[in-house]
C-alpha cells in the first residue's frame, strides 16, 4: 500500500512538472494542474495517515489534559 502511494505521488509530480510549462497558456491546463495538485495532496495525506502510530494516539486521548492556567485566573480570587 505504501509503495503504491509513493509511486502515485511521484507520478503526480511528473504530471505537475509537465503541466507547469503550460499553466499560463491555457485555462484548461491550469484547471488540470490544480486538479493534480489536489490529488497529490490527498495521496500525501493518506501516506501520512499510514505512518501515524494509531495506538499511541488512542492512549494519549485516554489521559485527561491539564487545564492551562490563564493570567485572568490569578485575578479571579
N, C-alpha and C positions, 0 to 999 in steps of 0.2 A: 504494500500500500504506500509506504513512504517513498519507495523508489519511483513508483508511478507518479506520485505528486511532484517529486523533484524533476522528473522528466517533463511533465506537463508545464511546470514553471519555466524550465529552460526553453521549451517550445514557444511559450508566450513571449519570453524575452527576445527570441529571434524574430517573431512576428512584429514586436514593437520596434525593433531595430529597422526592419524593412519598411514599416509604415511611417517611421519618424521623418523620412525624407519627403513624404507625400502629404503630410498633415496640412501644410499651408496651401496646397494646391487645390484640394477638393474637400467639400463638406462631407461627402460620403467617407473619405479616408479619415477625416478627423473623428467622425462618429464611430467608425470601426476601431480606430486607435483607442478611443475612450472605452469602448466595449471590452477590448482586450486588456486594458489596464484594470478594469473591474474584475474580469475573470482571473487575472493573475493575483489580485488582492484576495479573492475568495480562496484560491488554491493555497496561498501563503497562510491564511487563517486556519485552513484545515490542517496544514502541516504543523502549525504551532499547537493546535489542539491535540494532535497525536503525540507531541513531545512533552506535553504537560504531565505532571505527576498527579493524577486524579485522587489517589489515596491521601496524599499529603494535604490537598485542598479540602477534602472532607474532614480530616482531623482538625484542621485549623478552624473550620466553621463550627465544630462542636464546642470549642472553648469560648467562653464569653470574652468580649473585648473590654479592656479597661476604658472607663469613661475618661475622656480628656478634660482636664481642668482648664477652664477659661479664666481670663482676667476678671471678668464680671462676677465669677463665682466667689472670689475673695471679698468682694464688697457687699454681698448679699447678707452676710451675718452681722 
